[in-house]
Amino acid sequence: MTFRYLAVVLLLTAIGAGLLGMRQQQLNDKHAIAEHHAAMKRDREQIKDLQVRIAKRTTREALLEAIDRRRLDLEPITRQPAGTAPGNADEPTDG
């Protein structure tokens, strides 16, 4: 009978240790996920900052000047709205 009690205690101890190990691994995984999420958030904020800086430095005139300087022959990739002149997409014509 004592052997049975000892076996049950050892078995429960082993199960408890296994569960504690699994819980620790779960905590480690959640910590790693949180670190990756924080890194992704920092990267997204950096990308947004760069996009804003590019948008501030890039004007239509600067782009057209760069295209002319490089003598590029580019085709528009968007359709012009109805009622706009080909060289003046920003200002709709009267009509």
Biopython code that builds the backbone (N, CA, C, O; Angstrom):
import numpy as np
from Bio.PDB.StructureBuilder import StructureBuilder

atoms = [
    (1, "MET", "N", (0.819, -1.187, 0.000)),
    (1, "MET", "CA", (0.000, 0.000, 0.000)),
    (1, "MET", "C", (0.867, 1.255, 0.000)),
    (1, "MET", "O", (0.533, 2.221, -0.686)),
    (2, "THR", "N", (1.948, 1.270, 0.734)),
    (2, "THR", "CA", (2.845, 2.409, 0.801)),
    (2, "THR", "C", (3.467, 2.665, -0.566)),
    (2, "THR", "O", (3.681, 3.808, -0.970)),
    (3, "PHE", "N", (3.752, 1.555, -1.276)),
    (3, "PHE", "CA", (4.323, 1.697, -2.616)),
    (3, "PHE", "C", (3.355, 2.426, -3.548)),
    (3, "PHE", "O", (3.775, 3.245, -4.365)),
    (4, "ARG", "N", (2.061, 2.130, -3.425)),
    (4, "ARG", "CA", (1.056, 2.794, -4.256)),
    (4, "ARG", "C", (1.013, 4.292, -3.960)),
    (4, "ARG", "O", (0.986, 5.106, -4.882)),
    (5, "TYR", "N", (1.007, 4.653, -2.688)),
    (5, "TYR", "CA", (0.989, 6.074, -2.321)),
    (5, "TYR", "C", (2.231, 6.793, -2.839)),
    (5, "TYR", "O", (2.153, 7.909, -3.352)),
    (6, "LEU", "N", (3.370, 6.134, -2.695)),
    (6, "LEU", "CA", (4.620, 6.715, -3.183)),
    (6, "LEU", "C", (4.572, 6.878, -4.706)),
    (6, "LEU", "O", (5.027, 7.892, -5.236)),
    (7, "ALA", "N", (4.029, 5.892, -5.401)),
    (7, "ALA", "CA", (3.922, 5.958, -6.860)),
    (7, "ALA", "C", (2.984, 7.089, -7.281)),
    (7, "ALA", "O", (3.272, 7.808, -8.238)),
    (8, "VAL", "N", (1.859, 7.252, -6.570)),
    (8, "VAL", "CA", (0.909, 8.316, -6.884)),
    (8, "VAL", "C", (1.549, 9.686, -6.658)),
    (8, "VAL", "O", (1.404, 10.590, -7.481)),
    (9, "VAL", "N", (2.259, 9.831, -5.534)),
    (9, "VAL", "CA", (2.924, 11.098, -5.232)),
    (9, "VAL", "C", (3.968, 11.406, -6.291)),
    (9, "VAL", "O", (4.043, 12.542, -6.760)),
    (10, "LEU", "N", (4.774, 10.429, -6.683)),
    (10, "LEU", "CA", (5.797, 10.642, -7.720)),
    (10, "LEU", "C", (5.158, 10.974, -9.065)),
    (10, "LEU", "O", (5.640, 11.839, -9.797)),
    (11, "LEU", "N", (4.074, 10.280, -9.379)),
    (11, "LEU", "CA", (3.381, 10.542, -10.640)),
    (11, "LEU", "C", (2.795, 11.948, -10.648)),
    (11, "LEU", "O", (2.929, 12.666, -11.638)),
    (12, "LEU", "N", (2.150, 12.348, -9.559)),
    (12, "LEU", "CA", (1.588, 13.695, -9.487)),
    (12, "LEU", "C", (2.687, 14.758, -9.509)),
    (12, "LEU", "O", (2.499, 15.825, -10.093)),
    (13, "THR", "N", (3.809, 14.486, -8.892)),
    (13, "THR", "CA", (4.940, 15.413, -8.924)),
    (13, "THR", "C", (5.462, 15.563, -10.340)),
    (13, "THR", "O", (5.751, 16.677, -10.776)),
    (14, "ALA", "N", (5.587, 14.468, -11.061)),
    (14, "ALA", "CA", (6.058, 14.516, -12.446)),
    (14, "ALA", "C", (5.067, 15.266, -13.334)),
    (14, "ALA", "O", (5.466, 16.050, -14.196)),
    (15, "ILE", "N", (3.783, 15.023, -13.122)),
    (15, "ILE", "CA", (2.756, 15.726, -13.908)),
    (15, "ILE", "C", (2.805, 17.214, -13.593)),
    (15, "ILE", "O", (2.732, 18.040, -14.504)),
    (16, "GLY", "N", (2.926, 17.566, -12.324)),
    (16, "GLY", "CA", (3.015, 18.974, -11.931)),
    (16, "GLY", "C", (4.238, 19.651, -12.531)),
    (16, "GLY", "O", (4.151, 20.776, -13.023)),
    (17, "ALA", "N", (5.376, 18.967, -12.492)),
    (17, "ALA", "CA", (6.589, 19.539, -13.073)),
    (17, "ALA", "C", (6.425, 19.722, -14.587)),
    (17, "ALA", "O", (6.873, 20.721, -15.150)),
    (18, "GLY", "N", (5.793, 18.770, -15.225)),
    (18, "GLY", "CA", (5.551, 18.891, -16.669)),
    (18, "GLY", "C", (4.645, 20.062, -16.991)),
    (18, "GLY", "O", (4.885, 20.802, -17.945)),
    (19, "LEU", "N", (3.599, 20.226, -16.187)),
    (19, "LEU", "CA", (2.678, 21.345, -16.402)),
    (19, "LEU", "C", (3.372, 22.685, -16.154)),
    (19, "LEU", "O", (3.148, 23.648, -16.887)),
    (20, "LEU", "N", (4.212, 22.744, -15.125)),
    (20, "LEU", "CA", (4.961, 23.982, -14.863)),
    (20, "LEU", "C", (5.910, 24.300, -16.018)),
    (20, "LEU", "O", (6.057, 25.460, -16.403)),
    (21, "GLY", "N", (6.549, 23.274, -16.567)),
    (21, "GLY", "CA", (7.431, 23.475, -17.719)),
    (21, "GLY", "C", (6.667, 23.983, -18.934)),
    (21, "GLY", "O", (7.131, 24.870, -19.650)),
    (22, "MET", "N", (5.489, 23.408, -19.155)),
    (22, "MET", "CA", (4.667, 23.860, -20.281)),
    (22, "MET", "C", (4.202, 25.296, -20.072)),
    (22, "MET", "O", (4.157, 26.081, -21.019)),
    (23, "ARG", "N", (3.858, 25.639, -18.838)),
    (23, "ARG", "CA", (3.415, 27.006, -18.536)),
    (23, "ARG", "C", (4.553, 28.000, -18.747)),
    (23, "ARG", "O", (4.344, 29.092, -19.275)),
    (24, "GLN", "N", (5.767, 27.609, -18.326)),
    (24, "GLN", "CA", (6.913, 28.483, -18.528)),
    (24, "GLN", "C", (7.191, 28.684, -20.019)),
    (24, "GLN", "O", (7.511, 29.794, -20.445)),
    (25, "GLN", "N", (7.073, 27.623, -20.809)),
    (25, "GLN", "CA", (7.274, 27.744, -22.248)),
    (25, "GLN", "C", (6.210, 28.652, -22.866)),
    (25, "GLN", "O", (6.504, 29.440, -23.764)),
    (26, "GLN", "N", (4.981, 28.537, -22.380)),
    (26, "GLN", "CA", (3.900, 29.398, -22.871)),
    (26, "GLN", "C", (4.202, 30.864, -22.559)),
    (26, "GLN", "O", (3.999, 31.732, -23.408)),
    (27, "LEU", "N", (4.684, 31.142, -21.352)),
    (27, "LEU", "CA", (5.042, 32.516, -20.990)),
    (27, "LEU", "C", (6.188, 33.034, -21.858)),
    (27, "LEU", "O", (6.170, 34.186, -22.292)),
    (28, "ASN", "N", (7.185, 32.184, -22.110)),
    (28, "ASN", "CA", (8.300, 32.581, -22.975)),
    (28, "ASN", "C", (7.813, 32.900, -24.383)),
    (28, "ASN", "O", (8.253, 33.877, -24.990)),
    (29, "ASP", "N", (6.914, 32.085, -24.897)),
    (29, "ASP", "CA", (6.381, 32.316, -26.243)),
    (29, "ASP", "C", (5.583, 33.616, -26.311)),
    (29, "ASP", "O", (5.705, 34.374, -27.273)),
    (30, "LYS", "N", (4.759, 33.874, -25.276)),
    (30, "LYS", "CA", (3.981, 35.112, -25.258)),
    (30, "LYS", "C", (4.894, 36.331, -25.173)),
    (30, "LYS", "O", (4.613, 37.365, -25.779)),
    (31, "HIS", "N", (5.982, 36.208, -24.422)),
    (31, "HIS", "CA", (6.940, 37.314, -24.319)),
    (31, "HIS", "C", (7.593, 37.581, -25.683)),
    (31, "HIS", "O", (7.738, 38.732, -26.093)),
    (32, "ALA", "N", (7.984, 36.511, -26.374)),
    (32, "ALA", "CA", (8.599, 36.667, -27.699)),
    (32, "ALA", "C", (7.615, 37.307, -28.677)),
    (32, "ALA", "O", (7.999, 38.163, -29.474)),
    (33, "ILE", "N", (6.363, 36.899, -28.619)),
    (33, "ILE", "CA", (5.341, 37.477, -29.497)),
    (33, "ILE", "C", (5.174, 38.961, -29.205)),
    (33, "ILE", "O", (5.067, 39.770, -30.127)),
    (34, "ALA", "N", (5.151, 39.322, -27.923)),
    (34, "ALA", "CA", (5.012, 40.740, -27.554)),
    (34, "ALA", "C", (6.199, 41.549, -28.063)),
    (34, "ALA", "O", (6.022, 42.671, -28.537)),
    (35, "GLU", "N", (7.406, 40.996, -27.972)),
    (35, "GLU", "CA", (8.592, 41.691, -28.495)),
    (35, "GLU", "C", (8.498, 41.882, -30.005)),
    (35, "GLU", "O", (8.833, 42.949, -30.520)),
    (36, "HIS", "N", (8.045, 40.857, -30.708)),
    (36, "HIS", "CA", (7.899, 40.963, -32.169)),
    (36, "HIS", "C", (6.828, 41.995, -32.536)),
    (36, "HIS", "O", (6.993, 42.745, -33.498)),
    (37, "HIS", "N", (5.749, 42.033, -31.782)),
    (37, "HIS", "CA", (4.707, 43.025, -32.051)),
    (37, "HIS", "C", (5.240, 44.437, -31.836)),
    (37, "HIS", "O", (4.942, 45.343, -32.615)),
    (38, "ALA", "N", (6.022, 44.619, -30.787)),
    (38, "ALA", "CA", (6.599, 45.943, -30.530)),
    (38, "ALA", "C", (7.551, 46.340, -31.655)),
    (38, "ALA", "O", (7.567, 47.494, -32.083)),
    (39, "ALA", "N", (8.343, 45.385, -32.131)),
    (39, "ALA", "CA", (9.257, 45.679, -33.237)),
    (39, "ALA", "C", (8.480, 46.016, -34.505)),
    (39, "ALA", "O", (8.867, 46.920, -35.246)),
    (40, "MET", "N", (7.395, 45.303, -34.758)),
    (40, "MET", "CA", (6.575, 45.595, -35.935)),
    (40, "MET", "C", (5.959, 46.981, -35.826)),
    (40, "MET", "O", (5.887, 47.706, -36.818)),
    (41, "LYS", "N", (5.512, 47.357, -34.630)),
    (41, "LYS", "CA", (4.926, 48.679, -34.429)),
    (41, "LYS", "C", (5.969, 49.759, -34.678)),
    (41, "LYS", "O", (5.677, 50.757, -35.337)),
    (42, "ARG", "N", (7.193, 49.573, -34.155)),
    (42, "ARG", "CA", (8.266, 50.536, -34.399)),
    (42, "ARG", "C", (8.570, 50.652, -35.890)),
    (42, "ARG", "O", (8.766, 51.754, -36.402)),
    (43, "ASP", "N", (8.610, 49.513, -36.587)),
    (43, "ASP", "CA", (8.895, 49.536, -38.022)),
    (43, "ASP", "C", (7.786, 50.251, -38.790)),
    (43, "ASP", "O", (8.064, 51.016, -39.713)),
    (44, "ARG", "N", (6.507, 50.000, -38.407)),
    (44, "ARG", "CA", (5.398, 50.686, -39.073)),
    (44, "ARG", "C", (5.475, 52.191, -38.862)),
    (44, "ARG", "O", (5.228, 52.967, -39.785)),
    (45, "GLU", "N", (5.818, 52.601, -37.641)),
    (45, "GLU", "CA", (5.938, 54.032, -37.362)),
    (45, "GLU", "C", (7.087, 54.649, -38.150)),
    (45, "GLU", "O", (6.980, 55.778, -38.628)),
    (46, "GLN", "N", (8.177, 53.915, -38.284)),
    (46, "GLN", "CA", (9.311, 54.417, -39.067)),
    (46, "GLN", "C", (8.927, 54.539, -40.542)),
    (46, "GLN", "O", (9.295, 55.515, -41.196)),
    (47, "ILE", "N", (8.200, 53.571, -41.063)),
    (47, "ILE", "CA", (7.762, 53.631, -42.456)),
    (47, "ILE", "C", (6.841, 54.828, -42.672)),
    (47, "ILE", "O", (6.973, 55.546, -43.664)),
    (48, "LYS", "N", (5.908, 55.044, -41.744)),
    (48, "LYS", "CA", (5.003, 56.198, -41.868)),
    (48, "LYS", "C", (5.781, 57.500, -41.823)),
    (48, "LYS", "O", (5.481, 58.430, -42.571)),
    (49, "ASP", "N", (6.781, 57.572, -40.949)),
    (49, "ASP", "CA", (7.612, 58.773, -40.858)),
    (49, "ASP", "C", (8.351, 59.012, -42.177)),
    (49, "ASP", "O", (8.416, 60.141, -42.663)),
    (50, "LEU", "N", (8.898, 57.956, -42.742)),
    (50, "LEU", "CA", (9.600, 58.102, -44.016)),
    (50, "LEU", "C", (8.639, 58.515, -45.127)),
    (50, "LEU", "O", (8.991, 59.330, -45.980)),
    (51, "GLN", "N", (7.432, 57.961, -45.121)),
    (51, "GLN", "CA", (6.447, 58.334, -46.136)),
    (51, "GLN", "C", (6.095, 59.817, -46.031)),
    (51, "GLN", "O", (5.960, 60.506, -47.041)),
    (52, "VAL", "N", (5.949, 60.292, -44.805)),
    (52, "VAL", "CA", (5.632, 61.714, -44.613)),
    (52, "VAL", "C", (6.793, 62.579, -45.086)),
    (52, "VAL", "O", (6.585, 63.598, -45.746)),
    (53, "ARG", "N", (8.021, 62.173, -44.748)),
    (53, "ARG", "CA", (9.187, 62.955, -45.172)),
    (53, "ARG", "C", (9.318, 62.968, -46.693)),
    (53, "ARG", "O", (9.656, 63.996, -47.280)),
    (54, "ILE", "N", (9.050, 61.832, -47.331)),
    (54, "ILE", "CA", (9.104, 61.777, -48.799)),
    (54, "ILE", "C", (8.019, 62.659, -49.390)),
    (54, "ILE", "O", (8.272, 63.394, -50.344)),
    (55, "ALA", "N", (6.817, 62.597, -48.836)),
    (55, "ALA", "CA", (5.701, 63.398, -49.360)),
    (55, "ALA", "C", (5.989, 64.890, -49.230)),
    (55, "ALA", "O", (5.624, 65.673, -50.106)),
    (56, "LYS", "N", (6.645, 65.286, -48.138)),
    (56, "LYS", "CA", (6.956, 66.705, -47.952)),
    (56, "LYS", "C", (8.001, 67.182, -48.956)),
    (56, "LYS", "O", (7.952, 68.322, -49.417)),
    (57, "ARG", "N", (8.937, 66.314, -49.290)),
    (57, "ARG", "CA", (10.006, 66.715, -50.206)),
    (57, "ARG", "C", (9.628, 66.573, -51.676)),
    (57, "ARG", "O", (10.265, 67.178, -52.537)),
    (58, "THR", "N", (8.625, 65.801, -51.966)),
    (58, "THR", "CA", (8.259, 65.514, -53.343)),
    (58, "THR", "C", (7.070, 66.358, -53.753)),
    (58, "THR", "O", (5.976, 66.220, -53.206)),
    (59, "THR", "N", (7.290, 67.215, -54.702)),
    (59, "THR", "CA", (6.207, 68.004, -55.265)),
    (59, "THR", "C", (6.076, 67.630, -56.734)),
    (59, "THR", "O", (6.972, 67.016, -57.314)),
    (60, "ARG", "N", (4.978, 67.998, -57.314)),
    (60, "ARG", "CA", (4.756, 67.704, -58.730)),
    (60, "ARG", "C", (5.841, 68.350, -59.584)),
    (60, "ARG", "O", (6.341, 67.737, -60.527)),
    (61, "GLU", "N", (6.205, 69.590, -59.254)),
    (61, "GLU", "CA", (7.221, 70.295, -60.035)),
    (61, "GLU", "C", (8.576, 69.601, -59.929)),
    (61, "GLU", "O", (9.294, 69.483, -60.922)),
    (62, "ALA", "N", (8.926, 69.145, -58.730)),
    (62, "ALA", "CA", (10.207, 68.459, -58.549)),
    (62, "ALA", "C", (10.246, 67.162, -59.337)),
    (62, "ALA", "O", (11.274, 66.826, -59.926)),
    (63, "LEU", "N", (9.130, 66.424, -59.357)),
    (63, "LEU", "CA", (9.081, 65.187, -60.132)),
    (63, "LEU", "C", (9.201, 65.464, -61.625)),
    (63, "LEU", "O", (9.956, 64.789, -62.325)),
    (64, "LEU", "N", (8.457, 66.461, -62.118)),
    (64, "LEU", "CA", (8.534, 66.784, -63.546)),
    (64, "LEU", "C", (9.939, 67.247, -63.925)),
    (64, "LEU", "O", (10.433, 66.915, -65.002)),
    (65, "GLU", "N", (10.581, 68.012, -63.045)),
    (65, "GLU", "CA", (11.941, 68.461, -63.312)),
    (65, "GLU", "C", (12.910, 67.276, -63.368)),
    (65, "GLU", "O", (13.788, 67.232, -64.229)),
    (66, "ALA", "N", (12.752, 66.328, -62.462)),
    (66, "ALA", "CA", (13.620, 65.146, -62.464)),
    (66, "ALA", "C", (13.399, 64.312, -63.718)),
    (66, "ALA", "O", (14.349, 63.784, -64.295)),
    (67, "ILE", "N", (12.137, 64.195, -64.140)),
    (67, "ILE", "CA", (11.831, 63.440, -65.365)),
    (67, "ILE", "C", (12.474, 64.121, -66.568)),
    (67, "ILE", "O", (13.064, 63.455, -67.418)),
    (68, "ASP", "N", (12.362, 65.440, -66.642)),
    (68, "ASP", "CA", (12.975, 66.183, -67.739)),
    (68, "ASP", "C", (14.492, 66.067, -67.707)),
    (68, "ASP", "O", (15.125, 65.898, -68.749)),
    (69, "ARG", "N", (15.074, 66.156, -66.525)),
    (69, "ARG", "CA", (16.526, 66.091, -66.384)),
    (69, "ARG", "C", (17.068, 64.740, -66.868)),
    (69, "ARG", "O", (18.135, 64.681, -67.479)),
    (70, "ARG", "N", (16.349, 63.684, -66.599)),
    (70, "ARG", "CA", (16.772, 62.341, -67.019)),
    (70, "ARG", "C", (16.298, 61.992, -68.426)),
    (70, "ARG", "O", (16.653, 60.944, -68.967)),
    (71, "ARG", "N", (15.503, 62.867, -69.008)),
    (71, "ARG", "CA", (14.944, 62.659, -70.354)),
    (71, "ARG", "C", (14.180, 61.332, -70.437)),
    (71, "ARG", "O", (14.365, 60.533, -71.355)),
    (72, "LEU", "N", (13.319, 61.138, -69.440)),
    (72, "LEU", "CA", (12.526, 59.907, -69.401)),
    (72, "LEU", "C", (11.260, 60.080, -70.226)),
    (72, "LEU", "O", (10.658, 61.153, -70.259)),
    (73, "ASP", "N", (10.875, 59.006, -70.884)),
    (73, "ASP", "CA", (9.630, 59.000, -71.651)),
    (73, "ASP", "C", (8.647, 58.121, -70.889)),
    (73, "ASP", "O", (8.600, 56.908, -71.094)),
    (74, "LEU", "N", (7.863, 58.737, -70.013)),
    (74, "LEU", "CA", (6.952, 57.995, -69.155)),
    (74, "LEU", "C", (5.520, 58.150, -69.626)),
    (74, "LEU", "O", (5.121, 59.189, -70.151)),
    (75, "GLU", "N", (4.754, 57.078, -69.421)),
    (75, "GLU", "CA", (3.333, 57.121, -69.722)),
    (75, "GLU", "C", (2.573, 57.210, -68.403)),
    (75, "GLU", "O", (3.010, 56.643, -67.402)),
    (76, "PRO", "N", (1.442, 57.914, -68.388)),
    (76, "PRO", "CA", (0.671, 57.978, -67.143)),
    (76, "PRO", "C", (0.117, 56.608, -66.784)),
    (76, "PRO", "O", (-0.279, 55.840, -67.661)),
    (77, "ILE", "N", (0.093, 56.309, -65.501)),
    (77, "ILE", "CA", (-0.437, 55.010, -65.067)),
    (77, "ILE", "C", (-1.850, 55.135, -64.520)),
    (77, "ILE", "O", (-2.465, 54.130, -64.165)),
    (78, "THR", "N", (-2.374, 56.356, -64.447)),
    (78, "THR", "CA", (-3.756, 56.559, -64.015)),
    (78, "THR", "C", (-4.502, 57.281, -65.118)),
    (78, "THR", "O", (-3.911, 57.992, -65.931)),
    (79, "ARG", "N", (-5.787, 57.090, -65.130)),
    (79, "ARG", "CA", (-6.602, 57.782, -66.114)),
    (79, "ARG", "C", (-6.852, 59.201, -65.653)),
    (79, "ARG", "O", (-6.973, 59.469, -64.457)),
    (80, "GLN", "N", (-6.928, 60.103, -66.607)),
    (80, "GLN", "CA", (-7.242, 61.494, -66.287)),
    (80, "GLN", "C", (-8.746, 61.607, -66.102)),
    (80, "GLN", "O", (-9.512, 61.004, -66.853)),
    (81, "PRO", "N", (-9.172, 62.371, -65.112)),
    (81, "PRO", "CA", (-10.610, 62.562, -64.927)),
    (81, "PRO", "C", (-11.228, 63.243, -66.151)),
    (81, "PRO", "O", (-10.574, 64.017, -66.850)),
    (82, "ALA", "N", (-12.470, 62.939, -66.382)),
    (82, "ALA", "CA", (-13.170, 63.539, -67.514)),
    (82, "ALA", "C", (-13.203, 65.049, -67.361)),
    (82, "ALA", "O", (-13.469, 65.561, -66.274)),
    (83, "GLY", "N", (-12.937, 65.754, -68.432)),
    (83, "GLY", "CA", (-13.012, 67.208, -68.410)),
    (83, "GLY", "C", (-11.708, 67.877, -68.029)),
    (83, "GLY", "O", (-11.689, 69.081, -67.775)),
    (84, "THR", "N", (-10.609, 67.122, -67.982)),
    (84, "THR", "CA", (-9.321, 67.739, -67.675)),
    (84, "THR", "C", (-8.445, 67.728, -68.906)),
    (84, "THR", "O", (-8.519, 66.825, -69.740)),
    (85, "ALA", "N", (-7.629, 68.730, -69.001)),
    (85, "ALA", "CA", (-6.699, 68.816, -70.125)),
    (85, "ALA", "C", (-5.535, 67.868, -69.869)),
    (85, "ALA", "O", (-5.164, 67.668, -68.712)),
    (86, "PRO", "N", (-4.943, 67.272, -70.912)),
    (86, "PRO", "CA", (-3.869, 66.303, -70.719)),
    (86, "PRO", "C", (-2.673, 66.852, -69.931)),
    (86, "PRO", "O", (-2.076, 66.107, -69.154)),
    (87, "GLY", "N", (-2.312, 68.095, -70.099)),
    (87, "GLY", "CA", (-1.160, 68.625, -69.405)),
    (87, "GLY", "C", (-1.502, 69.280, -68.077)),
    (87, "GLY", "O", (-0.613, 69.778, -67.386)),
    (88, "ASN", "N", (-2.772, 69.287, -67.716)),
    (88, "ASN", "CA", (-3.186, 70.029, -66.541)),
    (88, "ASN", "C", (-4.197, 69.196, -65.744)),
    (88, "ASN", "O", (-5.380, 69.534, -65.702)),
    (89, "ALA", "N", (-3.736, 68.108, -65.113)),
    (89, "ALA", "CA", (-4.624, 67.178, -64.441)),
    (89, "ALA", "C", (-5.169, 67.731, -63.133)),
    (89, "ALA", "O", (-6.193, 67.254, -62.643)),
    (90, "ASP", "N", (-4.504, 68.728, -62.560)),
    (90, "ASP", "CA", (-4.942, 69.250, -61.262)),
    (90, "ASP", "C", (-6.142, 70.185, -61.377)),
    (90, "ASP", "O", (-6.915, 70.315, -60.428)),
    (91, "GLU", "N", (-6.304, 70.827, -62.506)),
    (91, "GLU", "CA", (-7.376, 71.823, -62.651)),
    (91, "GLU", "C", (-8.398, 71.372, -63.687)),
    (91, "GLU", "O", (-8.083, 71.299, -64.874)),
    (92, "PRO", "N", (-9.624, 71.065, -63.248)),
    (92, "PRO", "CA", (-10.648, 70.683, -64.224)),
    (92, "PRO", "C", (-11.063, 71.874, -65.070)),
    (92, "PRO", "O", (-11.041, 73.020, -64.620)),
    (93, "THR", "N", (-11.439, 71.579, -66.295)),
    (93, "THR", "CA", (-11.871, 72.639, -67.201)),
    (93, "THR", "C", (-13.325, 72.966, -66.938)),
    (93, "THR", "O", (-14.053, 72.168, -66.348)),
    (94, "ASP", "N", (-13.742, 74.127, -67.372)),
    (94, "ASP", "CA", (-15.144, 74.538, -67.224)),
    (94, "ASP", "C", (-16.005, 73.696, -68.142)),
    (94, "ASP", "O", (-15.610, 73.389, -69.267)),
    (95, "GLY", "N", (-17.143, 73.336, -67.679)),
    (95, "GLY", "CA", (-18.007, 72.618, -68.589)),
    (95, "GLY", "C", (-19.071, 71.959, -67.909)),
    (95, "GLY", "O", (-19.896, 71.302, -68.544)),
]
sb = StructureBuilder()
sb.init_structure("model")
sb.init_model(0)
sb.init_chain("A")
sb.init_seg("    ")
for serial, (resi, resn, name, xyz) in enumerate(atoms, 1):
    if name == "N":
        sb.init_residue(resn, " ", resi, " ")
    sb.init_atom(name, np.array(xyz, "f"), 0.0, 1.0, " ", f" {name:<3s}", serial, name[0])
structure = sb.get_structure()
